[in-house]
């Protein structure tokens, strides 16, 4: 019950903040933060087991959230 309230509270404030910033709030969801958090943690050298624990994943599903940006080469 508390978790559901916190999720609703976070989502409402996320939507408000995105609109205030002039961004399309339809492009961002709570999962955007799970993706960003898992990806950033891995890029900072945090091991996968710790990422799994921090995200409260019980399986290897967290690996689907990690996005490795392509290298941009300038010639």
C-alpha positions as CSV (number, residue, x, y, z in Angstrom):
1,X,0.0,0.0,0.0
2,X,2.8,2.5,0.9
3,X,4.8,1.4,-2.1
4,X,1.8,2.1,-4.4
5,X,1.3,5.5,-2.8
6,X,5.0,6.3,-3.3
7,X,4.9,5.2,-6.9
8,X,1.8,7.4,-7.6
9,X,3.4,10.3,-5.8
10,X,6.6,10.0,-7.8
11,X,4.8,9.6,-11.1
12,X,2.6,12.6,-10.5
13,X,5.6,14.8,-9.6
14,X,7.6,13.4,-12.6
15,X,4.8,14.4,-15.0
16,X,4.5,17.8,-13.4
17,X,8.2,18.4,-13.6
18,X,8.5,17.3,-17.2
19,X,5.6,19.6,-18.3
20,X,7.2,22.5,-16.3
21,X,10.5,21.9,-18.2
22,X,8.6,21.9,-21.5
23,X,9.3,18.2,-22.2
24,X,6.8,15.7,-23.6
25,X,5.7,13.8,-20.5
26,X,4.5,10.9,-22.6
27,X,8.1,10.0,-23.4
28,X,9.1,9.3,-19.8
29,X,7.9,6.7,-17.4
30,X,9.2,5.3,-14.1
31,X,11.0,2.6,-16.0
32,X,13.2,5.4,-17.6
33,X,14.8,5.8,-14.2
34,X,15.3,2.0,-13.7
35,X,17.0,1.9,-17.1
36,X,19.1,5.0,-16.4
37,X,20.0,3.8,-12.9
38,X,21.1,0.3,-14.0
39,X,23.0,1.6,-16.9
40,X,24.8,4.3,-15.0
41,X,25.7,1.9,-12.2
42,X,27.2,-0.5,-14.6
43,X,29.2,2.2,-16.4
44,X,30.5,3.3,-13.0
45,X,31.9,-0.1,-12.4
46,X,29.3,-1.4,-9.9
47,X,29.0,-5.2,-10.2
48,X,25.9,-6.8,-11.6
49,X,24.9,-8.5,-8.3
50,X,24.9,-5.1,-6.5
51,X,22.8,-3.6,-9.4
52,X,20.4,-6.4,-9.0
53,X,20.0,-5.8,-5.3
54,X,19.7,-2.1,-5.6
55,X,16.9,-2.5,-8.2
56,X,15.2,-5.2,-6.1
57,X,15.3,-7.6,-9.1
58,X,14.9,-11.2,-8.0
59,X,16.1,-12.5,-11.4
60,X,18.5,-11.5,-14.2
61,X,15.7,-9.3,-15.7
62,X,17.8,-6.3,-14.7
63,X,20.1,-7.1,-17.6
64,X,17.3,-6.0,-20.0
65,X,17.4,-2.5,-18.5
66,X,21.1,-1.9,-19.1
67,X,21.7,0.2,-22.2
68,X,25.2,0.5,-23.4
69,X,25.6,3.6,-25.6
70,X,27.2,3.1,-29.0
71,X,30.6,4.8,-29.4
72,X,30.5,7.9,-31.4
73,X,33.6,8.3,-33.6
74,X,34.5,11.6,-35.0
75,X,36.6,11.6,-38.1
